[in-house]
Structure formats: C-alpha cells, structure tokens
C-alpha cells in the first residue's frame, strides 16, 4: 500500500531496490523446484544428471513496473568419470526502474568419501559473475526530488560454496556477493552497504518409494551489513508412478531484523511433476507483514530437462539421484 509510505520511506525503497539489484541473483524459493544450483555453486554437477532449468517469475500482477525475474541455467560433470563439474546461469532481473542482466560461470569439485556401497560426498564450488546494472528513472513521477537519471554500471561478483551429502542428507554453506558493496546514486548521505550474504541449508529425504517420500528442509540467510535474517522452513512430499513423479511442497519464509520495511512472512505452496526426464513446477507466494506493497501474490513457473544421466544405484536425496525411467 504505497499511499501509506512517507517520503523518506520512498527514498529508502528506491535505495534498497538498487542495493538488492546489486546482490546479483535474488533468492526466492527456486531451489525447491530441483534447482539447488541457483542458490549454491557446490551443487553444480552434484548428481547423476546434467540439468537444464528455465524459470520465470512475476510479482504484483496488475502493478506497473512490478518486479520480474527470468533465469536459464545448466550444470553437469565434465564427463561420467570426472569429479569436476561446471555450470552457467543467465538471468534478467527487473525491479521497478532498475534492472540487471548477468552471466555466471561455476567450477565445482566433488570428493567421494565412501567405498561405493553408501553415497557420501563433499563438494566445493566457486561462481564468478559479470553483471550489467541499469537505472532509468526518466519516467518516474512520484516525487520531484528523485533524480531523473539514466545510467549503466558493469561489475563483477563471486560466490563460494561447500556441500555435504550422506544418503538422504543434503547440506550446504554458501557465501554470496563476496566482491559487492551497494552504490547509492540517489542519496549520497546513505552509508555504503556491504552485501555479503551467508546461507546455511539442509534437508533430509526419507520414506517408502512405493508409497510416499518426504523431504523436510530449512534455509537460513544472514546479511552481513544489516544483520537482516531470513529463515525458510520447507516440506516436500513425493509420489512415484510408473513413468512419472508428482510432488507437492510448502515453504514458510520469515524475514526479521535489519529490514527497512519491518518483518515480513511469505507462504509458498509449490506443485511439480517429473515425467521421464522432463520437469514442470508452479510456485505461488503470498506475503504478509507490517507493510504490504500489493495484495496480489507472486507467481513462478520452472521448466526442466535432465540429460547426460548415468545410473548410480546408491540411495540419496532427489538432488543426487535423478529418476531414470
């Protein structure tokens, strides 16, 4: 509800748009749609299949200049016998009068810790990004004190990640935005913000493959400069059929401490289907909290294709053992 925001809050919002736009790839619930690599570089090539994933997200339907995001990613081992892997992400992120386009490349290395009868693996990943950040406020008419500027800025970024898998357990520690600090062209009196973001995530997969299988998980973020914290609590349920798999997920996100707009909560139901090596999912997110920018929700679809697959025969979480029908 923008009419409730005072002038200084509007300036804060515009600055935060720039700051978050410079955080490279935004973090939503994409990783729950078998897309862990978008969040953790150590997930590149982590399983027994190469994966192509295409996502499209839109927010605040019916609102002009509403945020939207598209990503295209691929990651795989270099070959069937290699411990090394690579990945690439292309994305286009638009947030109001600010947008960014980027390419991200990843190198990962996986170390087997078991004798072959049990899946146990330690993984490392490093991503480097080149980002083009655009600001175009020539059409902004909300306040005459906001500069009518247009400019572009090219910058680089890096993320580092460690992952550990043991049977149904998956876990990651990632440091994002190693090189970045926010630049503020609107209000120079605002202090520059370091944008490093620390992420810890883990999940456990279990159940009866002939009936239902379950995967509870969590993801915790800590933003270094503002001490804003974000916690995701997730649950996925899988049902297998002869040549397909249907899964449902629910995610609760709580953002607290350090945000200019107060605490916020998000509920995201997700539905997906895997058929042969194809995947489709739909995510709907509804926000609640102290300040709401819109009563409409956020919508996202994900399309996926698994390829270059090999059979491992070892019990592990779905991110490791892609289904081969």
C-alpha positions as CSV (number, residue, x, y, z in Angstrom):
1,X,0.0,0.0,0.0
2,X,2.2,2.8,-1.3
3,X,-0.1,5.6,-0.1
4,X,1.0,4.7,3.5
5,X,4.7,5.3,2.8
6,X,6.2,8.7,3.7
7,X,8.8,10.5,1.6
8,X,11.8,9.1,3.4
9,X,10.5,5.6,3.2
10,X,10.1,6.0,-0.6
11,X,13.8,7.1,-0.8
12,X,14.7,4.1,1.3
13,X,12.7,1.9,-1.0
14,X,14.5,3.2,-4.1
15,X,17.9,2.8,-2.5
16,X,17.0,-0.8,-1.4
17,X,15.9,-1.5,-5.0
18,X,19.4,-0.6,-6.2
19,X,21.1,-2.4,-3.3
20,X,19.2,-5.6,-3.8
21,X,19.6,-5.3,-7.6
22,X,23.3,-5.4,-7.0
23,X,23.0,-8.6,-4.9
24,X,23.2,-10.4,-8.2
25,X,20.7,-13.3,-8.4
26,X,17.7,-12.7,-6.0
27,X,16.9,-15.6,-3.6
28,X,13.4,-16.9,-3.8
29,X,12.0,-20.5,-3.5
30,X,13.5,-21.5,-6.8
31,X,15.8,-24.1,-5.1
32,X,12.8,-26.2,-4.1
33,X,12.0,-26.9,-7.7
34,X,15.0,-29.2,-8.1
35,X,17.1,-26.1,-8.8
36,X,19.6,-26.0,-5.9
37,X,22.4,-24.8,-8.2
38,X,20.7,-21.4,-8.4
39,X,21.5,-20.9,-4.7
40,X,24.6,-23.0,-4.1
41,X,27.6,-23.2,-6.5
42,X,28.7,-26.5,-4.9
43,X,25.5,-28.1,-6.3
44,X,26.9,-27.8,-9.9
45,X,27.2,-31.4,-11.3
46,X,26.4,-32.8,-7.8
47,X,24.1,-35.6,-9.0
48,X,24.0,-38.2,-11.7
49,X,22.4,-36.0,-14.4
50,X,23.2,-32.7,-16.1
51,X,20.3,-30.3,-15.6
52,X,18.8,-27.5,-17.6
53,X,16.3,-25.3,-15.7
54,X,14.3,-22.3,-17.0
55,X,12.4,-20.1,-14.6
56,X,10.1,-17.1,-15.0
57,X,8.8,-15.2,-12.0
58,X,6.4,-12.2,-11.8
59,X,5.2,-10.2,-8.8
60,X,2.3,-7.9,-8.0
61,X,0.2,-8.7,-11.1
62,X,-1.6,-5.6,-12.4
63,X,1.1,-3.2,-11.0
64,X,3.2,-1.2,-13.4
65,X,6.9,-1.8,-13.3
66,X,6.4,-4.7,-10.9
67,X,9.5,-6.9,-10.2
68,X,10.1,-9.9,-12.6
69,X,12.9,-12.4,-13.0
70,X,13.9,-14.9,-15.6
71,X,16.8,-17.4,-15.3
72,X,18.3,-20.1,-17.5
73,X,20.8,-22.5,-16.0
74,X,22.8,-25.6,-16.9
75,X,25.2,-27.7,-14.9
76,X,26.9,-31.1,-15.3
77,X,30.1,-33.1,-14.7
78,X,32.8,-32.7,-17.3
79,X,32.3,-36.4,-18.1
80,X,31.0,-39.6,-16.5
81,X,34.2,-40.3,-14.6
82,X,35.2,-36.8,-13.6
83,X,35.0,-35.3,-10.1
84,X,35.0,-31.8,-11.6
85,X,31.8,-30.1,-12.8
86,X,30.8,-26.8,-14.4
87,X,27.7,-24.6,-14.6
88,X,26.4,-21.5,-16.2
89,X,23.5,-19.2,-15.3
90,X,21.9,-16.4,-17.4
91,X,19.4,-14.1,-15.7
92,X,17.4,-11.0,-16.3
93,X,16.1,-9.2,-13.1
94,X,13.9,-6.2,-13.3
95,X,12.8,-4.2,-10.3
96,X,10.8,-1.0,-11.0
97,X,13.1,1.5,-12.7
98,X,16.2,-0.7,-12.1
99,X,17.3,-3.9,-13.9
100,X,20.2,-6.2,-14.3
101,X,21.4,-8.8,-16.8
102,X,24.1,-11.2,-15.9
103,X,26.1,-14.3,-16.8
104,X,27.5,-16.5,-14.1
105,X,30.0,-19.3,-14.5
106,X,30.8,-22.0,-11.9
107,X,33.5,-24.6,-11.3
108,X,32.8,-27.3,-8.7
109,X,34.7,-30.3,-7.4
110,X,33.2,-33.4,-5.7
111,X,35.1,-35.7,-3.4
112,X,33.7,-39.2,-2.8
113,X,34.0,-40.2,0.9
114,X,32.5,-43.7,0.7
115,X,33.7,-47.1,-0.5
116,X,30.9,-47.3,-3.1
117,X,28.1,-49.0,-1.1
118,X,26.9,-45.8,0.5
119,X,26.6,-42.3,-1.0
120,X,28.8,-39.8,0.8
121,X,30.3,-36.8,-0.9
122,X,32.0,-33.5,-0.1
123,X,31.6,-30.7,-2.7
124,X,33.2,-27.3,-3.3
125,X,32.0,-24.6,-5.8
126,X,33.1,-21.2,-6.9
127,X,31.0,-18.9,-9.1
128,X,32.1,-15.7,-10.9
129,X,29.6,-13.3,-12.4
130,X,29.6,-10.3,-14.8
131,X,26.5,-8.1,-14.2
132,X,25.2,-5.2,-16.2
133,X,23.1,-2.9,-13.9
134,X,20.8,-0.3,-15.4
135,X,19.0,2.6,-13.8
136,X,16.4,4.5,-15.8
137,X,14.3,6.9,-13.8
138,X,13.3,9.3,-16.6
139,X,9.7,8.3,-16.3
140,X,9.5,8.5,-12.5
141,X,6.8,11.0,-11.4
142,X,6.3,10.0,-7.8
143,X,8.4,12.8,-6.3
144,X,10.2,15.8,-7.9
145,X,13.2,15.3,-5.6
146,X,14.0,12.0,-7.2
147,X,16.7,12.5,-9.9
148,X,15.6,11.7,-13.5
149,X,18.7,9.7,-14.2
150,X,19.7,7.0,-16.7
151,X,23.0,5.1,-16.3
152,X,24.6,1.7,-16.6
153,X,27.2,0.0,-14.4
154,X,29.2,-3.2,-15.2
155,X,30.5,-5.0,-12.2
156,X,31.8,-8.5,-11.1
157,X,30.8,-10.8,-8.3
158,X,31.7,-14.1,-6.7
159,X,30.0,-16.8,-4.6
160,X,31.7,-19.7,-2.7
161,X,30.0,-22.8,-1.5
162,X,30.6,-26.1,0.3
163,X,28.2,-29.0,0.2
164,X,28.0,-32.3,2.1
165,X,25.7,-35.3,1.2
166,X,25.3,-38.6,3.0
167,X,22.5,-40.9,1.9
168,X,19.3,-38.8,2.3
169,X,21.1,-35.9,4.0
170,X,21.9,-32.8,1.9
171,X,23.6,-29.7,3.4
172,X,25.2,-26.5,2.1
173,X,27.1,-23.5,3.3
174,X,27.4,-20.6,0.9
175,X,28.9,-17.1,1.0
176,X,27.3,-14.9,-1.7
177,X,28.3,-11.5,-3.0
178,X,32.0,-11.7,-1.9
179,X,33.0,-8.7,-4.1
180,X,30.0,-6.4,-3.7
181,X,29.0,-3.3,-1.9
182,X,25.9,-1.2,-2.8
183,X,26.4,2.0,-4.7
184,X,23.8,4.8,-4.0
185,X,23.3,7.4,-6.7
186,X,20.1,8.8,-5.3
187,X,21.0,9.8,-1.8
188,X,24.8,10.1,-1.2
189,X,24.3,10.6,2.6
190,X,23.3,6.9,2.9
191,X,26.2,4.7,4.0
192,X,27.6,2.2,1.6
193,X,26.4,-1.3,2.4
194,X,28.5,-4.5,2.2
195,X,26.3,-7.1,0.6
196,X,27.8,-10.3,1.7
197,X,25.2,-12.9,2.4
198,X,25.8,-16.1,4.4
199,X,23.5,-19.1,3.7
200,X,23.1,-22.4,5.5
201,X,20.7,-25.0,4.2
202,X,20.0,-28.7,4.9
203,X,17.4,-31.3,4.2
204,X,16.7,-35.0,4.8
205,X,15.0,-37.3,2.3
206,X,13.2,-40.5,3.6
207,X,10.1,-42.6,3.1
208,X,8.7,-45.6,1.1
209,X,9.2,-45.2,-2.7
210,X,6.2,-47.4,-3.3
211,X,4.0,-45.1,-1.2
212,X,5.1,-41.6,-0.1
213,X,8.5,-40.0,0.4
214,X,9.3,-36.8,2.4
215,X,11.9,-34.2,2.4
216,X,11.8,-31.6,5.2
217,X,14.4,-28.8,4.9
218,X,15.4,-25.4,6.0
219,X,17.5,-22.4,4.6
220,X,18.8,-19.6,6.8
221,X,20.3,-16.3,5.4
222,X,22.3,-13.7,7.3
223,X,23.1,-10.3,5.6
224,X,26.4,-9.1,7.0
225,X,25.9,-5.3,7.0
226,X,22.3,-5.0,8.0
227,X,22.1,-8.2,10.1
228,X,18.8,-9.0,8.4
229,X,17.9,-12.7,8.8
230,X,15.7,-14.8,6.6
231,X,14.5,-18.3,7.6
232,X,12.8,-20.8,5.3
233,X,11.1,-23.9,6.7
234,X,10.1,-26.3,3.9
235,X,8.4,-29.7,3.4
236,X,8.2,-31.7,0.2
237,X,6.1,-34.8,-0.4
238,X,6.8,-37.2,-3.4
239,X,4.6,-39.8,-5.0
240,X,6.1,-42.1,-7.6
241,X,4.2,-43.7,-10.5
242,X,5.4,-45.9,-13.4
243,X,6.8,-43.2,-15.6
244,X,6.3,-40.1,-13.6
245,X,6.6,-38.5,-10.2
246,X,4.3,-35.9,-8.6
247,X,5.4,-33.8,-5.7
248,X,4.0,-31.0,-3.5
249,X,5.8,-28.6,-1.4
250,X,5.1,-25.9,1.2
251,X,7.6,-23.2,2.2
252,X,7.3,-20.6,5.1
253,X,9.7,-17.7,5.0
254,X,10.2,-15.3,7.8
255,X,12.3,-12.1,7.4
256,X,13.3,-10.4,10.6
257,X,15.8,-7.8,11.9
258,X,17.6,-5.1,9.8
259,X,14.9,-4.6,7.1
260,X,13.9,-1.0,6.3
261,X,10.3,-2.3,5.9
262,X,9.9,-4.3,9.1
263,X,9.4,-8.0,9.4
264,X,7.7,-10.0,6.7
265,X,6.3,-13.5,6.2
266,X,5.8,-15.4,3.0
267,X,3.8,-18.6,2.4
268,X,4.7,-20.5,-0.9
269,X,2.8,-23.7,-2.0
270,X,4.5,-25.4,-4.9
271,X,3.3,-28.2,-7.2
272,X,5.5,-30.2,-9.6
273,X,5.7,-33.2,-11.9
274,X,8.6,-35.1,-13.3
275,X,7.9,-37.2,-16.5
276,X,10.7,-39.2,-17.9
277,X,13.5,-36.5,-17.9
278,X,11.2,-33.5,-18.0
279,X,10.1,-31.4,-15.1
280,X,7.5,-28.7,-14.6
281,X,6.6,-26.8,-11.4
282,X,4.4,-23.9,-10.4
283,X,5.0,-21.7,-7.3
284,X,2.7,-19.2,-5.7
285,X,3.9,-16.9,-2.9
286,X,1.7,-14.7,-0.7
287,X,3.2,-12.0,1.5
288,X,2.1,-10.8,5.0
289,X,3.7,-8.4,7.4
290,X,3.8,-4.8,8.6
291,X,3.9,-3.3,5.2
292,X,2.3,-4.8,2.1
293,X,3.2,-3.3,-1.4
294,X,0.4,-5.3,-3.0
295,X,-2.4,-7.7,-2.1
296,X,-1.6,-9.8,-5.1
297,X,0.8,-12.8,-4.9
298,X,4.0,-13.8,-6.7
299,X,3.9,-16.4,-9.5
300,X,6.7,-18.6,-10.9
301,X,7.0,-21.5,-13.3
302,X,10.0,-23.7,-13.8
303,X,10.7,-26.0,-16.7
304,X,13.5,-28.6,-16.6
305,X,15.3,-31.3,-18.6
306,X,17.7,-33.9,-17.2
307,X,20.3,-35.1,-19.7
308,X,23.7,-36.9,-19.7
309,X,22.4,-39.2,-17.0
310,X,24.1,-42.2,-15.5
311,X,22.8,-44.8,-13.1
312,X,24.4,-44.7,-9.6
313,X,22.3,-47.3,-7.8
314,X,23.1,-45.6,-4.4
315,X,20.4,-44.3,-2.1
316,X,20.5,-40.5,-1.9
317,X,18.3,-37.4,-1.9
318,X,16.4,-36.4,-5.2
319,X,19.0,-33.7,-6.0
320,X,21.6,-36.5,-6.3
321,X,19.6,-39.4,-7.7
322,X,17.6,-38.1,-10.7
323,X,14.9,-40.6,-11.7
324,X,15.7,-42.6,-14.8
325,X,12.5,-44.2,-16.3
